[in-house]
Amino acid sequence: MKHLHAGPKKRLLTSALLLALAPPLAAQVVDAPQQPQAGAPGTDPTELDAVVVTGIRGSLTSSMNLKRDAQGIVDGIVAEDIGKFPDTNLAESLQRISGVSIDRSMGEGSRVTVRGVGPDFNLVLLNGRQMPASSIEATNASNSRAFDFANLASESISGVEVFKTSRAATATGGIGATIDIRTARPLDTGSLASVGMKAVHDSSVDNLPKPMQGNSWTGEMSGIFSETTADGRFGIALSGSYQERDFGYNEAAVGGGWYAFPGGEGPLANPDSAANATNPPGPGDIYSIPQNLIYAVNGVRRQRTNGQATVQWAPTDRITATLDYTYAENRIQQRRHELSTWFNQAASQTSWTDGPVAAPTGYTEYAGCFNPATDQWTASDANNVCPPGFEPRWGDLAMAGAQFATKNENKSVGFNVEWAATDALDLVFDYHSSSAESGADSPFGSNNVIGTAAFARGVTSVDFSGDFPVLSVMLPPGMTSVGADEMMVTGSSFRNSYMKSEVEQGQLRGSFRFAGYAQLDFGVAYTEVENRTAYNFTQRDDWGGFGNGAADYADDLWIGDDISRYFDQFPGSGNAFGQFYLFDFQRLRNAAIAARGGDEAAYLPPPDFSTDRRTTEKSKSAYVQWSNTWDLSMPLNVAVGVRYEETDVTSSALVPIATGLVWTGANEFAVQFGDPDFTTLRGKYRYWLPSVDTNLRITEDMVLRASYGHSIGRPQWDHIQGGQTLDAFAAYEGGTGSQGDPNLKPLESRNFDLSFEWYYGEGSYVSVGWFRKNISNYIGTSVIETSPFDLTTPVGGAYFNEAVANGCVQGGTDFRNCVRRYILENHDGDPGVVRTGTDSNGQPTGTIAGLPGDPAAVFRVSVPVNRDSSSLDGWEFNVQHMFGESGFGMSANYTIVDSDLTYDDYDLGDQFAMVGLSNSANLVAFYDKGPWQIRAAYNWRDEFLSSTYDSWRPNPVYVEAYGQLDMNISYQVNDNFSIHAEAINLTDETMRSHGRNERQVFYATQTGPRYMFGFRYRF
């Protein structure tokens, strides 16, 4: 499907009107393959199906021609992807295309993977211009180049082109695909005006605690106005949309990740733990235990604004000037409450799956017991009972609350001049300046958490045998529930993450048509990308409480509930322990400030960033591409070209200068930082990127294509940062960090494509395509162990050894608590030791710093390197069929992707593997006749690897297979007025991710169906 329809002018005008008036704006349309005429402007005999992708947005030629002459929303085949689908945003429209799958965030599509290549290596353009991308992370500076399509409403887009094959004339940066988003042009659209409104009910708000529920119904509106004057030589177009949405999602998660051990090592090496294990892992197995378990409910409110303004002037038949401005804003406010239990690698009683990669089907840790007379620790029995002489030390039932507020803003202004210099020569000049900015939309920062807890947790178990992890907690004797008078504020974290990316680009393109079929395309461009990612935080590590504990907080601050009832889509969730307390974030923050003597800064992020990466990429490019058509027995089209890319990289990073390492809790260490400073590094790379495309028309209805080309994908921002950054949180065993290298090479892919297409009937076709990508320069991670900034650790130091000599016995968390207690009680006020108080269990709290003469602190620093090469290949199958004049039709596609760069679950080290690699499928059935249009669409994505780290450990995270059914019904009341109803996730599907074994749940997420009712009126 290559060529734009070249039908009569009346049909072109009708198509333009339908394009603009579709309930959301329709995508560009393609017609059945036709033999191009020599020298015909606007045709390209060598274009592949990269221009418009086959599949759900494929060409429905005959039905399209039928609808162009009809009334109403008869562009349904054209608009079904971008307009008529019940899709929340553009990402969810793009997933209908074969080979395109999406990542979901908060239950909504956000980023796209194409042909197994992840979001960071797909280039997004707006009207042919490179778009900047920004996003933020909760606990670090963003590293991503991926464009977040959640910022764009489908209603604001007139078309999308997905370039799957690489050509010299195509912008560089996308290995999976180059995605070009198009907005309306008034000289093409003509005079029109329409407005649409929609009421939205997201059922997920009904599955939240009442204090977190938003509005049951929210609104959306969109419209377009286009007008031309001066005999069609001057035009202006305005389009926009505004959406409000309240929704929620609930998660059960082992958010802290899993500890992985070889059989015979780790917690099960303890004789008691091994004796109480059912079907324990063997010595040759790998097994994992959880860091924690979290149940969380999330209420979200979003406001999304999109708008475009375009002015065009054609003073002569040969010159057209276009000035356009695009704006997109996505504001998100989120409230989160959770119940969590944290484990201590003290596996008291366990049951296991079979190896060689074993996971717990049941995991239990008993309560801690302390003998004050002998200063010894042990564990309770299975009934929460301590041995004689020992007192229980109840663990914390943690109940954190969070308040997030972020804003994402995209702006783009562009100027374009098209000049038909002669009958054979066309020239185009294009310039744009665009920005993407993401950051906090609250004075409290972008991500803010206040921890609260009741110290009332005894024996704690989790049943991992089902899809939902079922928590069991044994409360202290005589306690049937946790009272509000037990609740107190513990630790907290107020974070601020920021990213801004700016692109300034100038392009000059031209085409020269020779006599006959030959054509020469050429162009040059200069692109400058300035990117900044930054982060800072304030954290209080008072996980045992502070001040007077629960006495500092009024009982009416706490709102009691049972969190387990918000997971009704997961079998077994009703059996989970779920008592928890919600609270008003601002009220509790004020109470915590008062408990700290009015220290408001303790609950605000610092004013300055501690991590600040600033990178500038300056790229020069040029291309030349020659194409010709030979009228043999079967017409053959060939395009041969080469593109040159040269990029200079300058990267500066504000490196936090570490000044110390402090022991803050049994398993928690904090890196202390002084004044940061910038360091700058530089790099450069250049590439020649050849390409060859062929197109053989076997018959009038059959097309055979072959393509070969090179493409590159630029490294992530942290990979090329100009300095070394240590992570703020460390563990007993040591810390972690990262550093970058601006001299890294981009990924380079050699791409092969073959496809066969048969257009066998009115709007009906089948196609099959094979592709292969040989990708080199994959950026892996080399971990080095180093002792930066001359930091020392108290572990193994003088105070530590003294504690061991005075009775603290090596082994487990109890040993660490013993050492901390000894040091805090016997060395308070000595250098490096500060005792701050006593927690609810009578344990001293405070900090212990590494001192000169103590052992050097060891940090595992991740260093990016170009080291891996791999290939991926796959098949794309498409079928589309119109059932005569009945109005019924169907479309289906299936994509198979395979690669040898997969994750080895049996390897405990750092690995590089292809993330996002998965098969995908779409099935669409529709009825479109007369005033009725009905469509049901099912989208499915197979299981895929989403990350090689869970939390901060080298562990895989697999997102399990997911399918979703959406529906749309519309009725054309008259020529001007239509009504429609839509449903998303009609069958209320849930999502789940896991680690090395299916029983190692990472996230289990429940959202809910969404229903919309609306109308559109055309003036």
Stockholm file with secondary structure:
# STOCKHOLM 1.0

chainA/1-1019         MKHLHAGPKKRLLTSALLLALAPPLAAQVVDAPQQPQAGAPGTDPTELDAVVVTGIRGSLTSSMNLKRDAQGIVDGIVAEDIGKFPDTNLAESLQRISGVSIDRSMGEGSRVTVRGVGPDFNLVLLNGRQMPASSIEATNASNSRAFDFANLASESISGVEVFKTSRAATATGGIGATIDIRTARPLDTGSLASVGMKAVHDSSVDNLPKPMQGNSWTGEMSGIFSETTADGRFGIALSGSYQERDFGYNEAAVGGGWYAFPGGEGPLANPDSAANATNPPGPGDIYSIPQNLIYAVNGVRRQRTNGQATVQWAPTDRITATLDYTYAENRIQQRRHELSTWFNQAASQTSWTDGPVAAPTGYTEYAGCFNPATDQWTASDANNVCPPGFEPRWGDLAMAGAQFATKNENKSVGFNVEWAATDALDLVFDYHSSSAESGADSPFGSNNVIGTAAFARGVTSVDFSGDFPVLSVMLPPGMTSVGADEMMVTGSSFRNSYMKSEVEQGQLRGSFRFAGYAQLDFGVAYTEVENRTAYNFTQRDDWGGFGNGAADYADDLWIGDDISRYFDQFPGSGNAFGQFYLFDFQRLRNAAIAARGGDEAAYLPPPDFSTDRRTTEKSKSAYVQWSNTWDLSMPLNVAVGVRYEETDVTSSALVPIATGLVWTGANEFAVQFGDPDFTTLRGKYRYWLPSVDTNLRITEDMVLRASYGHSIGRPQWDHIQGGQTLDAFAAYEGGTGSQGDPNLKPLESRNFDLSFEWYYGEGSYVSVGWFRKNISNYIGTSVIETSPFDLTTPVGGAYFNEAVANGCVQGGTDFRNCVRRYILENHDGDPGVVRTGTDSNGQPTGTIAGLPGDPAAVFRVSVPVNRDSSSLDGWEFNVQHMFGESGFGMSANYTIVDSDLTYDDYDLGDQFAMVGLSNSANLVAFYDKGPWQIRAAYNWRDEFLSSTYDSWRPNPVYVEAYGQLDMNISYQVNDNFSIHAEAINLTDETMRSHGRNERQVFYATQTGPRYMFGFRYRF
#=GR chainA/1-1019 SS CCCCCCCCHHHHHHHHHHHHHSSSCCCCCCCSCCCCCTTCTTCCTTCCTTSSCSBTTSCCHHHHHHHHTSSSSCCHHHHIIIIISCCSSHHHHHTTBTTEEEEEETTEEEEEEETTBCGGGSEEEETTEECCCCCCCSSSCCCCCCCCGGGSCGGGCSEEEEECSCCTTSCSSCSSCEEEEECCCHHHHCSEEEEEEEEEEEGGGGGSCGGGCCCSCEEEEEEEEEEEETTTTEEEEEEEEEEEEEEEEEEEECTTCEEEEETTSGGGGSHHHHHTEESCCCTTCEEEEESEEEEEEEEEEEEEEEEEEEEEEEEETTEEEEEEEEEEEEEEEEEEEEEEEECCSCCCEEEECCSSEECEEEEEECCEEEETTTTEEEECCTTSCCCTTCEEECEEEECCEEEEEEEEEEEEEEEEEEEECSSSEEEEEEEEEEEEEEEESSTTCSEEEEEEEEEEECSEEEECSSSSCEEEECCCTTCSSCCGGGCEEEEEEEEEEEEEEEEEEEEEEEEEECSSSCEEEEEEEEEEEEEEEEEEEEEECCTTCCTTGGGGSCGGGEEEEEGGGGCTTSTTGGGSCCEEEEECHHHHHHHHHHHTTSCGGGGSCCSSCSEEEEEEEEEEEEEEEEEEEECSSSCEEEEEEEEEEEEEEEEEEEECCEEEEEECSSSCEEEEECCCEEEEEEEEEEEEEEEEEEEEESSSSEEEEEEEEEEEECCCTGGGCSSEEECSEEBTTBEEEEECCTTCCCEEEEEEEEEEEEEEETTEEEEEEEEEEEEEEEEEEEEEEECGGGCBCSTTSHHHHHHHHTTCCSSHHHHHHHHHHHHHHHSTTSTTEEEEEECTTSCEEEEEECCTTSCBCCEEEEEEEEEEEEEEEEEEEEEEEECTTSSEEEEEEEEEEEESCCCCTTCCSCCCCCTTCCCEEEEEEEEEETTEEEEEEEEEECCEEEESCBTTBSCCEEECCEEEEEEEEEEECSSSEEEEEEEESTTCCEEEEESSSTTSEEEEEECCCEEEEEEEEEC
#=GC SS_cons          CCCCCCCCHHHHHHHHHHHHHSSSCCCCCCCSCCCCCTTCTTCCTTCCTTSSCSBTTSCCHHHHHHHHTSSSSCCHHHHIIIIISCCSSHHHHHTTBTTEEEEEETTEEEEEEETTBCGGGSEEEETTEECCCCCCCSSSCCCCCCCCGGGSCGGGCSEEEEECSCCTTSCSSCSSCEEEEECCCHHHHCSEEEEEEEEEEEGGGGGSCGGGCCCSCEEEEEEEEEEEETTTTEEEEEEEEEEEEEEEEEEEECTTCEEEEETTSGGGGSHHHHHTEESCCCTTCEEEEESEEEEEEEEEEEEEEEEEEEEEEEEETTEEEEEEEEEEEEEEEEEEEEEEEECCSCCCEEEECCSSEECEEEEEECCEEEETTTTEEEECCTTSCCCTTCEEECEEEECCEEEEEEEEEEEEEEEEEEEECSSSEEEEEEEEEEEEEEEESSTTCSEEEEEEEEEEECSEEEECSSSSCEEEECCCTTCSSCCGGGCEEEEEEEEEEEEEEEEEEEEEEEEEECSSSCEEEEEEEEEEEEEEEEEEEEEECCTTCCTTGGGGSCGGGEEEEEGGGGCTTSTTGGGSCCEEEEECHHHHHHHHHHHTTSCGGGGSCCSSCSEEEEEEEEEEEEEEEEEEEECSSSCEEEEEEEEEEEEEEEEEEEECCEEEEEECSSSCEEEEECCCEEEEEEEEEEEEEEEEEEEEESSSSEEEEEEEEEEEECCCTGGGCSSEEECSEEBTTBEEEEECCTTCCCEEEEEEEEEEEEEEETTEEEEEEEEEEEEEEEEEEEEEEECGGGCBCSTTSHHHHHHHHTTCCSSHHHHHHHHHHHHHHHSTTSTTEEEEEECTTSCEEEEEECCTTSCBCCEEEEEEEEEEEEEEEEEEEEEEEECTTSSEEEEEEEEEEEESCCCCTTCCSCCCCCTTCCCEEEEEEEEEETTEEEEEEEEEECCEEEESCBTTBSCCEEECCEEEEEEEEEEECSSSEEEEEEEESTTCCEEEEESSSTTSEEEEEECCCEEEEEEEEEC
//
